[in-house]
Amino acid sequence: NYGIVLDAGSSHTALYIYAWPAEKDNNTGRVEQTHSCKVKGKGISSYASQPWKAGESLTLCMQEAEQKVPNKRHHETPLYLGATAGMRLLNMENSSASDKVFQAVEKALQKFPFSYQGARILSGQEEGAFGWVTVNYLDDLCSCCVLTSMRFLSPSQGLETTGALDLGGASTQISFVSDNYDGSESPSNSVTFRLYGNDYNLYTHSFLCYGKDQVLRLALAQQTQVNFHPCFHPGYTEIKNYSVLYDSPCVSGRKPQGAPENFTLRGNGSFGQCQEIVKSVFNFTSCKYSQCSFNGVFQPLLQGPFGAFSAYYFVMNFLNLTDTSIPLDTVKDKLARYCATPWDEIKLHTGVKLSYLAEYCFSGTYILTLLTEGYNFTSESYSNIKFIKKVSRSYATLFLLHTPQMPHDLSSFPVDH
Ligand SMILES: Nc1ncnc2c1ncn2[C@@H]1O[C@H](COP(=O)(O)OP(=O)(O)OP(=O)(O)O)[C@@H](O)[C@H]1O
């Protein structure tokens, strides 16, 4: 059997093909990702003003899928598209534009011989829950997948589940199981589902606008009138366009009256000052629950190990900071030294896009601030986080998208026994 998922994020879209044995020769039930294809260009939400291009952008990867899935399986192979925060933002800002993008995508996908199951925006809850399921099935936190799946089979034997921390371009998710959370306090953060006969009650929250690209906009928007921005390296200079910067519902309300067309961004590379700016994007003033993370959002006590993926991994891996056994203060010192490094030296790094190179100081600062100030990881609990490379959220999406309502019964979730 085969299944195809398009994961349409704010910054990219990727196609994944999964394969698993047919039931009659189901000796392992093991699902494998057999192929992936990165769709050229940005996420489909970036085609708001030319929706037909969103459809066209998918064509090359869809043609690859046609080649990879055996012809005789085409008609029975389900095809899903799940869009995340970029489309959530576009839908908020201009729902007719997001409808047009979906229509174009739908038209393009229906031309292929697969069993098209629809394209839709995932809720933040779903995105968080899919990330959690994926981390707990496909993670590399334990040495083999069999052990990982056993964790699902027998949590009563004391095997703890792993929390999921996902940092995207437009939103960020935190999901974990906590003994202190039964869903009664802030029920909107609760996702319950059944997996292999075990009931899970997950705490999950998705913070829209707290992906790294949107927080960078917020951090830039605060500093357009000052001479130097501490989140960029000394010697870094870039002409920024006001309209482009404020073209997002996450920042649009903050555009200064009578702003000129451009401003000049100049860096001075100060981790401490950058952290102050980043802290100011969180609101800690009110909490109507027993405890909160930020912006008045309930969060129970952190519990167990966590897997941090997507931009958490890209950034911390580039900065050589994935080792969480290093004391947090040392991690901050290293980042402070990195931020203070002149741009002339940083830009010599080869094989990485210049735009990413320019942003790692900001992104590293945001990640440490989000984890410690936002989610309340301490010097001790920081070491419970593992930055992990390979998490394909779409894996879980494939099996869950066709069940439109939570709670899901995941009893048919394929796994190796
Ligand atoms: N090598 C890299 N170095 C730094 N940042 C990267 C790298 N590769 C991707 N990114 C950035 O990491 C962020 C997260 O990427 P990811 O693909 O997980 O997000 P997304 O799915 O597009 O976002 P969302 O889930 O919010 O819609 C994006 O801002 C992306 O541009």
PDBQT file of the ligand as one rigid body, heavy atoms in Angstrom, charges set to zero:
ROOT
HETATM    1  N1  LIG A 501      18.982  25.093   7.165  1.00  0.00    +0.000 N 
HETATM    2  C1  LIG A 501      18.188  25.976   7.749  1.00  0.00    +0.000 A 
HETATM    3  N2  LIG A 501      18.701  26.899   8.585  1.00  0.00    +0.000 NA
HETATM    4  C2  LIG A 501      17.899  27.790   9.203  1.00  0.00    +0.000 A 
HETATM    5  N3  LIG A 501      16.577  27.845   9.059  1.00  0.00    +0.000 NA
HETATM    6  C3  LIG A 501      16.019  26.959   8.231  1.00  0.00    +0.000 A 
HETATM    7  C4  LIG A 501      16.769  25.968   7.543  1.00  0.00    +0.000 A 
HETATM    8  N4  LIG A 501      15.929  25.219   6.790  1.00  0.00    +0.000 NA
HETATM    9  C5  LIG A 501      14.677  25.716   7.015  1.00  0.00    +0.000 A 
HETATM   10  N5  LIG A 501      14.739  26.761   7.859  1.00  0.00    +0.000 N 
HETATM   11  C6  LIG A 501      13.642  27.583   8.388  1.00  0.00    +0.000 C 
HETATM   12  O1  LIG A 501      13.101  26.921   9.516  1.00  0.00    +0.000 OA
HETATM   13  C7  LIG A 501      11.737  27.324   9.704  1.00  0.00    +0.000 C 
HETATM   14  C8  LIG A 501      10.892  26.126   9.943  1.00  0.00    +0.000 C 
HETATM   15  O2  LIG A 501      10.828  25.345   8.797  1.00  0.00    +0.000 OA
HETATM   16  P1  LIG A 501       9.623  24.335   8.593  1.00  0.00    +0.000 P 
HETATM   17  O3  LIG A 501       9.753  23.805   7.227  1.00  0.00    +0.000 OA
HETATM   18  O4  LIG A 501       9.528  23.395   9.727  1.00  0.00    +0.000 OA
HETATM   19  O5  LIG A 501       8.405  25.363   8.751  1.00  0.00    +0.000 OA
HETATM   20  P2  LIG A 501       7.015  25.494   8.010  1.00  0.00    +0.000 P 
HETATM   21  O6  LIG A 501       6.369  24.137   7.974  1.00  0.00    +0.000 OA
HETATM   22  O7  LIG A 501       7.212  26.169   6.721  1.00  0.00    +0.000 OA
HETATM   23  O8  LIG A 501       6.279  26.465   9.013  1.00  0.00    +0.000 OA
HETATM   24  P3  LIG A 501       4.840  26.387   9.714  1.00  0.00    +0.000 P 
HETATM   25  O9  LIG A 501       4.712  25.014  10.344  1.00  0.00    +0.000 OA
HETATM   26  O10 LIG A 501       4.876  27.464  10.737  1.00  0.00    +0.000 OA
HETATM   27  O11 LIG A 501       3.832  26.603   8.628  1.00  0.00    +0.000 OA
HETATM   28  C9  LIG A 501      11.382  28.162   8.487  1.00  0.00    +0.000 C 
HETATM   29  O12 LIG A 501      11.493  29.508   8.900  1.00  0.00    +0.000 OA
HETATM   30  C10 LIG A 501      12.466  27.818   7.468  1.00  0.00    +0.000 C 
HETATM   31  O13 LIG A 501      12.732  28.901   6.604  1.00  0.00    +0.000 OA
ENDROOT
TORSDOF 0
